[in-house]
């Protein structure tokens, strides 16, 4: 399967929040930084934790790809990305 473009995914979610009138901090909704933030990598791993790297920034704990902050309410878990993107195994 193709990797998920995290920045595109993130922007689509953020745009919906902006249209809904949510409060923003920088380019992302306030709410995303609040209780239980969620991070997504291009392989569809979703986690509340990430590996902080001096050189590469925030990385996925499972595959060490860069992660992006995403909407904790709307982001499907890894198993759902399998369905969405037609992954098997
Ligand atoms: Zn990953």
PDB file of the backbone (N, CA, C, O) and the ligand in Angstrom, with CONECT records:
HET     ZN  A 101       1
ATOM      1  N   UNK A   1       0.839  -1.195   0.000  1.00  0.00           N
ATOM      2  CA  UNK A   1       0.000   0.000   0.000  1.00  0.00           C
ATOM      3  C   UNK A   1       0.870   1.240   0.000  1.00  0.00           C
ATOM      4  O   UNK A   1       2.037   1.187   0.388  1.00  0.00           O
ATOM      5  N   UNK A   2       0.316   2.332  -0.426  1.00  0.00           N
ATOM      6  CA  UNK A   2       1.050   3.589  -0.399  1.00  0.00           C
ATOM      7  C   UNK A   2       1.079   4.143   1.010  1.00  0.00           C
ATOM      8  O   UNK A   2       0.130   3.971   1.775  1.00  0.00           O
ATOM      9  N   UNK A   3       2.177   4.811   1.352  1.00  0.00           N
ATOM     10  CA  UNK A   3       2.207   5.461   2.669  1.00  0.00           C
ATOM     11  C   UNK A   3       1.150   6.557   2.762  1.00  0.00           C
ATOM     12  O   UNK A   3       0.776   7.164   1.759  1.00  0.00           O
ATOM     13  N   UNK A   4       0.687   6.795   3.954  1.00  0.00           N
ATOM     14  CA  UNK A   4      -0.243   7.893   4.201  1.00  0.00           C
ATOM     15  C   UNK A   4       0.555   9.196   4.200  1.00  0.00           C
ATOM     16  O   UNK A   4       1.615   9.281   4.820  1.00  0.00           O
ATOM     17  N   UNK A   5       0.045  10.202   3.507  1.00  0.00           N
ATOM     18  CA  UNK A   5       0.685  11.514   3.600  1.00  0.00           C
ATOM     19  C   UNK A   5       0.144  12.212   4.849  1.00  0.00           C
ATOM     20  O   UNK A   5      -0.946  12.784   4.843  1.00  0.00           O
ATOM     21  N   UNK A   6       0.937  12.147   5.915  1.00  0.00           N
ATOM     22  CA  UNK A   6       0.463  12.624   7.217  1.00  0.00           C
ATOM     23  C   UNK A   6       0.114  14.110   7.175  1.00  0.00           C
ATOM     24  O   UNK A   6      -0.870  14.538   7.779  1.00  0.00           O
ATOM     25  N   UNK A   7       0.925  14.896   6.460  1.00  0.00           N
ATOM     26  CA  UNK A   7       0.657  16.340   6.439  1.00  0.00           C
ATOM     27  C   UNK A   7      -0.664  16.639   5.726  1.00  0.00           C
ATOM     28  O   UNK A   7      -1.385  17.558   6.114  1.00  0.00           O
ATOM     29  N   UNK A   8      -0.980  15.867   4.691  1.00  0.00           N
ATOM     30  CA  UNK A   8      -2.251  16.062   3.981  1.00  0.00           C
ATOM     31  C   UNK A   8      -3.422  15.635   4.866  1.00  0.00           C
ATOM     32  O   UNK A   8      -4.424  16.342   4.976  1.00  0.00           O
ATOM     33  N   UNK A   9      -3.280  14.478   5.488  1.00  0.00           N
ATOM     34  CA  UNK A   9      -4.299  13.975   6.402  1.00  0.00           C
ATOM     35  C   UNK A   9      -4.571  14.996   7.515  1.00  0.00           C
ATOM     36  O   UNK A   9      -5.716  15.300   7.852  1.00  0.00           O
ATOM     37  N   UNK A  10      -3.471  15.508   8.067  1.00  0.00           N
ATOM     38  CA  UNK A  10      -3.542  16.481   9.161  1.00  0.00           C
ATOM     39  C   UNK A  10      -4.251  17.764   8.695  1.00  0.00           C
ATOM     40  O   UNK A  10      -5.089  18.319   9.405  1.00  0.00           O
ATOM     41  N   UNK A  11      -3.894  18.213   7.496  1.00  0.00           N
ATOM     42  CA  UNK A  11      -4.475  19.458   6.994  1.00  0.00           C
ATOM     43  C   UNK A  11      -5.968  19.294   6.731  1.00  0.00           C
ATOM     44  O   UNK A  11      -6.751  20.201   7.014  1.00  0.00           O
ATOM     45  N   UNK A  12      -6.365  18.149   6.196  1.00  0.00           N
ATOM     46  CA  UNK A  12      -7.790  17.909   5.936  1.00  0.00           C
ATOM     47  C   UNK A  12      -8.594  17.948   7.237  1.00  0.00           C
ATOM     48  O   UNK A  12      -9.674  18.536   7.301  1.00  0.00           O
ATOM     49  N   UNK A  13      -8.043  17.311   8.268  1.00  0.00           N
ATOM     50  CA  UNK A  13      -8.723  17.333   9.560  1.00  0.00           C
ATOM     51  C   UNK A  13      -8.765  18.748  10.135  1.00  0.00           C
ATOM     52  O   UNK A  13      -9.790  19.182  10.660  1.00  0.00           O
ATOM     53  N   UNK A  14      -7.647  19.460  10.032  1.00  0.00           N
ATOM     54  CA  UNK A  14      -7.569  20.814  10.587  1.00  0.00           C
ATOM     55  C   UNK A  14      -8.531  21.750   9.864  1.00  0.00           C
ATOM     56  O   UNK A  14      -9.156  22.611  10.483  1.00  0.00           O
ATOM     57  N   UNK A  15      -8.646  21.573   8.536  1.00  0.00           N
ATOM     58  CA  UNK A  15      -9.564  22.412   7.772  1.00  0.00           C
ATOM     59  C   UNK A  15     -10.999  22.218   8.238  1.00  0.00           C
ATOM     60  O   UNK A  15     -11.760  23.179   8.353  1.00  0.00           O
ATOM     61  N   UNK A  16     -11.363  20.960   8.508  1.00  0.00           N
ATOM     62  CA  UNK A  16     -12.728  20.695   8.999  1.00  0.00           C
ATOM     63  C   UNK A  16     -12.954  21.365  10.357  1.00  0.00           C
ATOM     64  O   UNK A  16     -14.032  21.901  10.614  1.00  0.00           O
ATOM     65  N   UNK A  17     -11.948  21.334  11.216  1.00  0.00           N
ATOM     66  CA  UNK A  17     -12.074  21.962  12.526  1.00  0.00           C
ATOM     67  C   UNK A  17     -12.177  23.479  12.384  1.00  0.00           C
ATOM     68  O   UNK A  17     -12.915  24.131  13.123  1.00  0.00           O
ATOM     69  N   UNK A  18     -11.436  24.028  11.435  1.00  0.00           N
ATOM     70  CA  UNK A  18     -11.472  25.481  11.223  1.00  0.00           C
ATOM     71  C   UNK A  18     -12.853  25.893  10.743  1.00  0.00           C
ATOM     72  O   UNK A  18     -13.403  26.899  11.189  1.00  0.00           O
ATOM     73  N   UNK A  19     -13.414  25.099   9.819  1.00  0.00           N
ATOM     74  CA  UNK A  19     -14.768  25.380   9.327  1.00  0.00           C
ATOM     75  C   UNK A  19     -15.792  25.273  10.452  1.00  0.00           C
ATOM     76  O   UNK A  19     -16.802  25.976  10.452  1.00  0.00           O
ATOM     77  N   UNK A  20     -15.524  24.393  11.406  1.00  0.00           N
ATOM     78  CA  UNK A  20     -16.445  24.211  12.529  1.00  0.00           C
ATOM     79  C   UNK A  20     -16.258  25.293  13.591  1.00  0.00           C
ATOM     80  O   UNK A  20     -16.978  25.322  14.590  1.00  0.00           O
ATOM     81  N   UNK A  21     -15.284  26.183  13.370  1.00  0.00           N
ATOM     82  CA  UNK A  21     -15.097  27.312  14.272  1.00  0.00           C
ATOM     83  C   UNK A  21     -14.299  27.003  15.520  1.00  0.00           C
ATOM     84  O   UNK A  21     -14.409  27.719  16.516  1.00  0.00           O
ATOM     85  N   UNK A  22     -13.488  25.940  15.489  1.00  0.00           N
ATOM     86  CA  UNK A  22     -12.684  25.601  16.666  1.00  0.00           C
ATOM     87  C   UNK A  22     -11.544  26.605  16.856  1.00  0.00           C
ATOM     88  O   UNK A  22     -11.091  27.254  15.913  1.00  0.00           O
ATOM     89  N   UNK A  23     -11.099  26.706  18.110  1.00  0.00           N
ATOM     90  CA  UNK A  23      -9.969  27.587  18.411  1.00  0.00           C
ATOM     91  C   UNK A  23      -8.661  26.938  17.982  1.00  0.00           C
ATOM     92  O   UNK A  23      -8.454  25.740  18.174  1.00  0.00           O
ATOM     93  N   UNK A  24      -7.777  27.751  17.394  1.00  0.00           N
ATOM     94  CA  UNK A  24      -6.506  27.230  16.894  1.00  0.00           C
ATOM     95  C   UNK A  24      -5.319  27.807  17.662  1.00  0.00           C
ATOM     96  O   UNK A  24      -5.337  28.946  18.127  1.00  0.00           O
ATOM     97  N   UNK A  25      -4.294  26.974  17.773  1.00  0.00           N
ATOM     98  CA  UNK A  25      -2.995  27.425  18.238  1.00  0.00           C
ATOM     99  C   UNK A  25      -2.015  27.082  17.126  1.00  0.00           C
ATOM    100  O   UNK A  25      -1.920  25.920  16.732  1.00  0.00           O
ATOM    101  N   UNK A  26      -1.282  28.070  16.612  1.00  0.00           N
ATOM    102  CA  UNK A  26      -0.470  27.876  15.421  1.00  0.00           C
ATOM    103  C   UNK A  26      -1.391  27.384  14.304  1.00  0.00           C
ATOM    104  O   UNK A  26      -2.415  28.015  14.040  1.00  0.00           O
ATOM    105  N   UNK A  27      -1.059  26.287  13.648  1.00  0.00           N
ATOM    106  CA  UNK A  27      -1.867  25.831  12.519  1.00  0.00           C
ATOM    107  C   UNK A  27      -2.832  24.715  12.882  1.00  0.00           C
ATOM    108  O   UNK A  27      -3.534  24.187  12.020  1.00  0.00           O
ATOM    109  N   UNK A  28      -2.863  24.357  14.163  1.00  0.00           N
ATOM    110  CA  UNK A  28      -3.687  23.215  14.556  1.00  0.00           C
ATOM    111  C   UNK A  28      -4.661  23.592  15.674  1.00  0.00           C
ATOM    112  O   UNK A  28      -4.400  24.517  16.443  1.00  0.00           O
ATOM    113  N   UNK A  29      -5.769  22.882  15.758  1.00  0.00           N
ATOM    114  CA  UNK A  29      -6.762  23.204  16.792  1.00  0.00           C
ATOM    115  C   UNK A  29      -6.202  23.017  18.197  1.00  0.00           C
ATOM    116  O   UNK A  29      -5.461  22.069  18.459  1.00  0.00           O
ATOM    117  N   UNK A  30      -6.557  23.916  19.085  1.00  0.00           N
ATOM    118  CA  UNK A  30      -6.176  23.815  20.500  1.00  0.00           C
ATOM    119  C   UNK A  30      -6.415  22.422  21.054  1.00  0.00           C
ATOM    120  O   UNK A  30      -5.579  21.845  21.748  1.00  0.00           O
ATOM    121  N   UNK A  31      -7.591  21.905  20.719  1.00  0.00           N
ATOM    122  CA  UNK A  31      -8.052  20.632  21.276  1.00  0.00           C
ATOM    123  C   UNK A  31      -7.064  19.483  21.018  1.00  0.00           C
ATOM    124  O   UNK A  31      -6.947  18.565  21.829  1.00  0.00           O
ATOM    125  N   UNK A  32      -6.356  19.545  19.883  1.00  0.00           N
ATOM    126  CA  UNK A  32      -5.452  18.448  19.524  1.00  0.00           C
ATOM    127  C   UNK A  32      -4.271  18.338  20.478  1.00  0.00           C
ATOM    128  O   UNK A  32      -3.685  17.268  20.647  1.00  0.00           O
ATOM    129  N   UNK A  33      -3.929  19.479  21.104  1.00  0.00           N
ATOM    130  CA  UNK A  33      -2.783  19.475  22.018  1.00  0.00           C
ATOM    131  C   UNK A  33      -3.200  19.082  23.431  1.00  0.00           C
ATOM    132  O   UNK A  33      -2.366  18.748  24.273  1.00  0.00           O
ATOM    133  N   UNK A  34      -4.505  19.131  23.669  1.00  0.00           N
ATOM    134  CA  UNK A  34      -5.014  18.933  25.027  1.00  0.00           C
ATOM    135  C   UNK A  34      -4.928  17.457  25.433  1.00  0.00           C
ATOM    136  O   UNK A  34      -4.116  16.702  24.899  1.00  0.00           O
ATOM    137  N   UNK A  35      -5.747  17.077  26.350  1.00  0.00           N
ATOM    138  CA  UNK A  35      -5.682  15.727  26.932  1.00  0.00           C
ATOM    139  C   UNK A  35      -5.563  14.625  25.893  1.00  0.00           C
ATOM    140  O   UNK A  35      -6.388  14.525  24.985  1.00  0.00           O
ATOM    141  N   UNK A  36      -4.550  13.811  26.028  1.00  0.00           N
ATOM    142  CA  UNK A  36      -4.397  12.640  25.176  1.00  0.00           C
ATOM    143  C   UNK A  36      -4.176  12.949  23.715  1.00  0.00           C
ATOM    144  O   UNK A  36      -4.946  12.494  22.869  1.00  0.00           O
ATOM    145  N   UNK A  37      -3.125  13.723  23.386  1.00  0.00           N
ATOM    146  CA  UNK A  37      -2.827  13.965  21.972  1.00  0.00           C
ATOM    147  C   UNK A  37      -2.500  12.668  21.240  1.00  0.00           C
ATOM    148  O   UNK A  37      -2.006  11.711  21.837  1.00  0.00           O
ATOM    149  N   UNK A  38      -2.785  12.648  19.931  1.00  0.00           N
ATOM    150  CA  UNK A  38      -2.562  11.447  19.127  1.00  0.00           C
ATOM    151  C   UNK A  38      -1.638  11.767  17.959  1.00  0.00           C
ATOM    152  O   UNK A  38      -1.756  12.810  17.316  1.00  0.00           O
ATOM    153  N   UNK A  39      -0.723  10.852  17.705  1.00  0.00           N
ATOM    154  CA  UNK A  39       0.254  11.042  16.640  1.00  0.00           C
ATOM    155  C   UNK A  39       0.118   9.937  15.610  1.00  0.00           C
ATOM    156  O   UNK A  39      -0.093   8.773  15.950  1.00  0.00           O
ATOM    157  N   UNK A  40       0.243  10.319  14.346  1.00  0.00           N
ATOM    158  CA  UNK A  40       0.078   9.391  13.227  1.00  0.00           C
ATOM    159  C   UNK A  40       1.344   9.393  12.368  1.00  0.00           C
ATOM    160  O   UNK A  40       1.940  10.443  12.127  1.00  0.00           O
ATOM    161  N   UNK A  41       1.745   8.201  11.911  1.00  0.00           N
ATOM    162  CA  UNK A  41       2.868   8.124  10.963  1.00  0.00           C
ATOM    163  C   UNK A  41       2.365   7.655   9.609  1.00  0.00           C
ATOM    164  O   UNK A  41       1.198   7.292   9.470  1.00  0.00           O
ATOM    165  N   UNK A  42       3.241   7.660   8.609  1.00  0.00           N
ATOM    166  CA  UNK A  42       2.831   7.329   7.238  1.00  0.00           C
ATOM    167  C   UNK A  42       2.404   5.877   7.080  1.00  0.00           C
ATOM    168  O   UNK A  42       1.763   5.522   6.091  1.00  0.00           O
ATOM    169  N   UNK A  43       2.752   5.042   8.040  1.00  0.00           N
ATOM    170  CA  UNK A  43       2.348   3.643   7.974  1.00  0.00           C
ATOM    171  C   UNK A  43       1.043   3.364   8.716  1.00  0.00           C
ATOM    172  O   UNK A  43       0.619   2.215   8.839  1.00  0.00           O
ATOM    173  N   UNK A  44       0.415   4.429   9.206  1.00  0.00           N
ATOM    174  CA  UNK A  44      -0.888   4.268   9.844  1.00  0.00           C
ATOM    175  C   UNK A  44      -0.824   3.901  11.311  1.00  0.00           C
ATOM    176  O   UNK A  44      -1.849   3.580  11.913  1.00  0.00           O
ATOM    177  N   UNK A  45       0.370   3.943  11.902  1.00  0.00           N
ATOM    178  CA  UNK A  45       0.468   3.719  13.338  1.00  0.00           C
ATOM    179  C   UNK A  45      -0.058   4.947  14.072  1.00  0.00           C
ATOM    180  O   UNK A  45       0.321   6.078  13.766  1.00  0.00           O
ATOM    181  N   UNK A  46      -0.925   4.712  15.031  1.00  0.00           N
ATOM    182  CA  UNK A  46      -1.493   5.797  15.820  1.00  0.00           C
ATOM    183  C   UNK A  46      -1.117   5.562  17.268  1.00  0.00           C
ATOM    184  O   UNK A  46      -1.340   4.480  17.811  1.00  0.00           O
ATOM    185  N   UNK A  47      -0.541   6.586  17.895  1.00  0.00           N
ATOM    186  CA  UNK A  47      -0.110   6.417  19.273  1.00  0.00           C
ATOM    187  C   UNK A  47      -0.183   7.723  20.034  1.00  0.00           C
ATOM    188  O   UNK A  47      -0.114   8.802  19.445  1.00  0.00           O
ATOM    189  N   UNK A  48      -0.320   7.623  21.327  1.00  0.00           N
ATOM    190  CA  UNK A  48      -0.262   8.801  22.174  1.00  0.00           C
ATOM    191  C   UNK A  48       1.170   9.171  22.517  1.00  0.00           C
ATOM    192  O   UNK A  48       1.415  10.214  23.124  1.00  0.00           O
ATOM    193  N   UNK A  49       2.104   8.337  22.138  1.00  0.00           N
ATOM    194  CA  UNK A  49       3.513   8.592  22.430  1.00  0.00           C
ATOM    195  C   UNK A  49       4.322   8.618  21.143  1.00  0.00           C
ATOM    196  O   UNK A  49       3.926   8.060  20.119  1.00  0.00           O
ATOM    197  N   UNK A  50       5.466   9.284  21.227  1.00  0.00           N
ATOM    198  CA  UNK A  50       6.378   9.268  20.088  1.00  0.00           C
ATOM    199  C   UNK A  50       7.797   9.343  20.611  1.00  0.00           C
ATOM    200  O   UNK A  50       8.041   9.688  21.767  1.00  0.00           O
ATOM    201  N   UNK A  51       8.720   9.013  19.735  1.00  0.00           N
ATOM    202  CA  UNK A  51      10.127   9.079  20.080  1.00  0.00           C
ATOM    203  C   UNK A  51      10.656  10.451  19.682  1.00  0.00           C
ATOM    204  O   UNK A  51      10.512  10.867  18.532  1.00  0.00           O
ATOM    205  N   UNK A  52      11.263  11.149  20.624  1.00  0.00           N
ATOM    206  CA  UNK A  52      11.768  12.474  20.308  1.00  0.00           C
ATOM    207  C   UNK A  52      13.218  12.366  19.871  1.00  0.00           C
ATOM    208  O   UNK A  52      14.079  11.900  20.617  1.00  0.00           O
ATOM    209  N   UNK A  53      13.469  12.807  18.646  1.00  0.00           N
ATOM    210  CA  UNK A  53      14.813  12.733  18.092  1.00  0.00           C
ATOM    211  C   UNK A  53      15.362  14.129  17.865  1.00  0.00           C
ATOM    212  O   UNK A  53      14.676  14.988  17.312  1.00  0.00           O
ATOM    213  N   UNK A  54      16.571  14.353  18.279  1.00  0.00           N
ATOM    214  CA  UNK A  54      17.194  15.661  18.101  1.00  0.00           C
ATOM    215  C   UNK A  54      17.269  16.030  16.626  1.00  0.00           C
ATOM    216  O   UNK A  54      17.012  17.172  16.243  1.00  0.00           O
ATOM    217  N   UNK A  55      17.623  15.050  15.810  1.00  0.00           N
ATOM    218  CA  UNK A  55      17.854  15.325  14.400  1.00  0.00           C
ATOM    219  C   UNK A  55      16.576  15.342  13.572  1.00  0.00           C
ATOM    220  O   UNK A  55      16.397  16.187  12.694  1.00  0.00           O
ATOM    221  N   UNK A  56      15.689  14.391  13.868  1.00  0.00           N
ATOM    222  CA  UNK A  56      14.554  14.188  12.963  1.00  0.00           C
ATOM    223  C   UNK A  56      13.221  14.598  13.565  1.00  0.00           C
ATOM    224  O   UNK A  56      12.187  14.444  12.915  1.00  0.00           O
ATOM    225  N   UNK A  57      13.213  15.112  14.776  1.00  0.00           N
ATOM    226  CA  UNK A  57      11.950  15.517  15.381  1.00  0.00           C
ATOM    227  C   UNK A  57      11.203  14.328  15.958  1.00  0.00           C
ATOM    228  O   UNK A  57      11.816  13.400  16.487  1.00  0.00           O
ATOM    229  N   UNK A  58       9.894  14.355  15.858  1.00  0.00           N
ATOM    230  CA  UNK A  58       9.048  13.326  16.459  1.00  0.00           C
ATOM    231  C   UNK A  58       8.938  12.115  15.534  1.00  0.00           C
ATOM    232  O   UNK A  58       8.581  12.245  14.363  1.00  0.00           O
ATOM    233  N   UNK A  59       9.250  10.930  16.077  1.00  0.00           N
ATOM    234  CA  UNK A  59       9.249   9.716  15.269  1.00  0.00           C
ATOM    235  C   UNK A  59       8.303   8.666  15.860  1.00  0.00           C
ATOM    236  O   UNK A  59       8.059   8.627  17.066  1.00  0.00           O
ATOM    237  N   UNK A  60       7.777   7.817  14.966  1.00  0.00           N
ATOM    238  CA  UNK A  60       6.902   6.713  15.362  1.00  0.00           C
ATOM    239  C   UNK A  60       7.680   5.684  16.182  1.00  0.00           C
ATOM    240  O   UNK A  60       8.808   5.326  15.843  1.00  0.00           O
ATOM    241  N   UNK A  61       7.064   5.220  17.254  1.00  0.00           N
ATOM    242  CA  UNK A  61       7.723   4.216  18.092  1.00  0.00           C
ATOM    243  C   UNK A  61       7.771   2.845  17.426  1.00  0.00           C
ATOM    244  O   UNK A  61       8.608   2.010  17.767  1.00  0.00           O
ATOM    245  N   UNK A  62       6.870   2.622  16.479  1.00  0.00           N
ATOM    246  CA  UNK A  62       6.799   1.313  15.828  1.00  0.00           C
ATOM    247  C   UNK A  62       7.726   1.204  14.617  1.00  0.00           C
ATOM    248  O   UNK A  62       8.350   0.164  14.410  1.00  0.00           O
ATOM    249  N   UNK A  63       7.820   2.270  13.817  1.00  0.00           N
ATOM    250  CA  UNK A  63       8.579   2.168  12.564  1.00  0.00           C
ATOM    251  C   UNK A  63       9.591   3.298  12.369  1.00  0.00           C
ATOM    252  O   UNK A  63      10.315   3.318  11.373  1.00  0.00           O
ATOM    253  N   UNK A  64       9.644   4.245  13.323  1.00  0.00           N
ATOM    254  CA  UNK A  64      10.625   5.336  13.290  1.00  0.00           C
ATOM    255  C   UNK A  64      10.478   6.283  12.108  1.00  0.00           C
ATOM    256  O   UNK A  64      11.436   6.938  11.697  1.00  0.00           O
ATOM    257  N   UNK A  65       9.253   6.347  11.562  1.00  0.00           N
ATOM    258  CA  UNK A  65       8.955   7.376  10.565  1.00  0.00           C
ATOM    259  C   UNK A  65       8.460   8.624  11.302  1.00  0.00           C
ATOM    260  O   UNK A  65       7.985   8.532  12.434  1.00  0.00           O
ATOM    261  N   UNK A  66       8.572   9.793  10.654  1.00  0.00           N
ATOM    262  CA  UNK A  66       8.070  11.003  11.308  1.00  0.00           C
ATOM    263  C   UNK A  66       6.566  10.910  11.586  1.00  0.00           C
ATOM    264  O   UNK A  66       5.810  10.335  10.804  1.00  0.00           O
ATOM    265  N   UNK A  67       6.160  11.478  12.700  1.00  0.00           N
ATOM    266  CA  UNK A  67       4.736  11.501  13.028  1.00  0.00           C
ATOM    267  C   UNK A  67       4.212  12.930  13.005  1.00  0.00           C
ATOM    268  O   UNK A  67       4.978  13.889  13.100  1.00  0.00           O
ATOM    269  N   UNK A  68       2.906  13.056  12.876  1.00  0.00           N
ATOM    270  CA  UNK A  68       2.241  14.349  12.966  1.00  0.00           C
ATOM    271  C   UNK A  68       1.105  14.274  13.959  1.00  0.00           C
ATOM    272  O   UNK A  68       0.486  13.226  14.143  1.00  0.00           O
ATOM    273  N   UNK A  69       0.836  15.406  14.602  1.00  0.00           N
ATOM    274  CA  UNK A  69      -0.282  15.506  15.530  1.00  0.00           C
ATOM    275  C   UNK A  69      -1.584  15.468  14.728  1.00  0.00           C
ATOM    276  O   UNK A  69      -1.729  16.189  13.741  1.00  0.00           O
ATOM    277  N   UNK A  70      -2.515  14.642  15.147  1.00  0.00           N
ATOM    278  CA  UNK A  70      -3.800  14.535  14.445  1.00  0.00           C
ATOM    279  C   UNK A  70      -4.953  14.652  15.438  1.00  0.00           C
ATOM    280  O   UNK A  70      -4.747  14.678  16.651  1.00  0.00           O
ATOM    281  N   UNK A  71      -6.156  14.719  14.904  1.00  0.00           N
ATOM    282  CA  UNK A  71      -7.344  14.883  15.738  1.00  0.00           C
ATOM    283  C   UNK A  71      -7.606  13.607  16.542  1.00  0.00           C
ATOM    284  O   UNK A  71      -7.891  12.556  15.968  1.00  0.00           O
ATOM    285  N   UNK A  72      -7.509  13.700  17.874  1.00  0.00           N
ATOM    286  CA  UNK A  72      -7.676  12.497  18.693  1.00  0.00           C
ATOM    287  C   UNK A  72      -9.089  11.930  18.627  1.00  0.00           C
ATOM    288  O   UNK A  72      -9.298  10.746  18.890  1.00  0.00           O
ATOM    289  N   UNK A  73     -10.059  12.772  18.278  1.00  0.00           N
ATOM    290  CA  UNK A  73     -11.437  12.279  18.202  1.00  0.00           C
ATOM    291  C   UNK A  73     -11.721  11.576  16.895  1.00  0.00           C
ATOM    292  O   UNK A  73     -12.520  10.641  16.846  1.00  0.00           O
ATOM    293  N   UNK A  74     -11.069  12.025  15.831  1.00  0.00           N
ATOM    294  CA  UNK A  74     -11.450  11.564  14.499  1.00  0.00           C
ATOM    295  C   UNK A  74     -10.504  10.537  13.907  1.00  0.00           C
ATOM    296  O   UNK A  74     -10.819   9.907  12.898  1.00  0.00           O
ATOM    297  N   UNK A  75      -9.354  10.365  14.528  1.00  0.00           N
ATOM    298  CA  UNK A  75      -8.353   9.521  13.910  1.00  0.00           C
ATOM    299  C   UNK A  75      -8.616   8.048  14.194  1.00  0.00           C
ATOM    300  O   UNK A  75      -8.642   7.633  15.353  1.00  0.00           O
ATOM    301  N   UNK A  76      -8.810   7.262  13.150  1.00  0.00           N
ATOM    302  CA  UNK A  76      -9.054   5.842  13.359  1.00  0.00           C
ATOM    303  C   UNK A  76      -7.807   5.143  13.876  1.00  0.00           C
ATOM    304  O   UNK A  76      -6.686   5.598  13.649  1.00  0.00           O
ATOM    305  N   UNK A  77      -8.010   4.055  14.557  1.00  0.00           N
ATOM    306  CA  UNK A  77      -6.865   3.285  15.032  1.00  0.00           C
ATOM    307  C   UNK A  77      -6.221   2.545  13.870  1.00  0.00           C
ATOM    308  O   UNK A  77      -6.776   2.465  12.774  1.00  0.00           O
ATOM    309  N   UNK A  78      -5.052   2.013  14.132  1.00  0.00           N
ATOM    310  CA  UNK A  78      -4.253   1.366  13.093  1.00  0.00           C
ATOM    311  C   UNK A  78      -5.042   0.328  12.293  1.00  0.00           C
ATOM    312  O   UNK A  78      -4.909   0.245  11.072  1.00  0.00           O
ATOM    313  N   UNK A  79      -5.855  -0.455  12.982  1.00  0.00           N
ATOM    314  CA  UNK A  79      -6.600  -1.521  12.297  1.00  0.00           C
ATOM    315  C   UNK A  79      -7.562  -0.926  11.272  1.00  0.00           C
ATOM    316  O   UNK A  79      -7.848  -1.552  10.251  1.00  0.00           O
ATOM    317  N   UNK A  80      -8.057   0.271  11.540  1.00  0.00           N
ATOM    318  CA  UNK A  80      -8.971   0.887  10.594  1.00  0.00           C
ATOM    319  C   UNK A  80      -8.242   1.429   9.378  1.00  0.00           C
ATOM    320  O   UNK A  80      -8.801   1.471   8.281  1.00  0.00           O
ATOM    321  N   UNK A  81      -7.004   1.843   9.567  1.00  0.00           N
ATOM    322  CA  UNK A  81      -6.218   2.263   8.409  1.00  0.00           C
ATOM    323  C   UNK A  81      -5.992   1.080   7.476  1.00  0.00           C
ATOM    324  O   UNK A  81      -5.954   1.240   6.256  1.00  0.00           O
ATOM    325  N   UNK A  82      -5.842  -0.095   8.052  1.00  0.00           N
ATOM    326  CA  UNK A  82      -5.714  -1.291   7.222  1.00  0.00           C
ATOM    327  C   UNK A  82      -6.911  -1.426   6.295  1.00  0.00           C
ATOM    328  O   UNK A  82      -6.769  -1.742   5.114  1.00  0.00           O
ATOM    329  N   UNK A  83      -8.099  -1.180   6.855  1.00  0.00           N
ATOM    330  CA  UNK A  83      -9.314  -1.275   6.040  1.00  0.00           C
ATOM    331  C   UNK A  83      -9.378  -0.130   5.019  1.00  0.00           C
ATOM    332  O   UNK A  83      -9.670  -0.333   3.841  1.00  0.00           O
ATOM    333  N   UNK A  84      -9.096   1.065   5.511  1.00  0.00           N
ATOM    334  CA  UNK A  84      -9.185   2.243   4.647  1.00  0.00           C
ATOM    335  C   UNK A  84      -8.269   2.132   3.436  1.00  0.00           C
ATOM    336  O   UNK A  84      -8.650   2.475   2.317  1.00  0.00           O
ATOM    337  N   UNK A  85      -7.063   1.651   3.678  1.00  0.00           N
ATOM    338  CA  UNK A  85      -6.070   1.646   2.612  1.00  0.00           C
ATOM    339  C   UNK A  85      -5.857   0.263   2.016  1.00  0.00           C
ATOM    340  O   UNK A  85      -4.906   0.033   1.270  1.00  0.00           O
ATOM    341  N   UNK A  86      -6.756  -0.653   2.357  1.00  0.00           N
ATOM    342  CA  UNK A  86      -6.755  -1.965   1.735  1.00  0.00           C
ATOM    343  C   UNK A  86      -5.544  -2.809   2.050  1.00  0.00           C
ATOM    344  O   UNK A  86      -5.093  -3.597   1.219  1.00  0.00           O
ATOM    345  N   UNK A  87      -5.011  -2.646   3.255  1.00  0.00           N
ATOM    346  CA  UNK A  87      -3.853  -3.450   3.618  1.00  0.00           C
ATOM    347  C   UNK A  87      -4.301  -4.815   4.115  1.00  0.00           C
ATOM    348  O   UNK A  87      -5.362  -4.955   4.723  1.00  0.00           O
ATOM    349  N   UNK A  88      -3.502  -5.786   3.855  1.00  0.00           N
ATOM    350  CA  UNK A  88      -3.733  -7.106   4.434  1.00  0.00           C
ATOM    351  C   UNK A  88      -2.453  -7.535   5.145  1.00  0.00           C
ATOM    352  O   UNK A  88      -1.349  -7.377   4.625  1.00  0.00           O
ATOM    353  N   UNK A  89      -2.624  -8.061   6.299  1.00  0.00           N
ATOM    354  CA  UNK A  89      -1.484  -8.566   7.071  1.00  0.00           C
ATOM    355  C   UNK A  89      -0.605  -7.529   7.498  1.00  0.00           C
ATOM    356  O   UNK A  89       0.398  -7.802   8.157  1.00  0.00           O
TER     357      UNK A  89
HETATM  358 ZN    ZN A 101       4.832   3.977  12.343  1.00  0.00          ZN
END
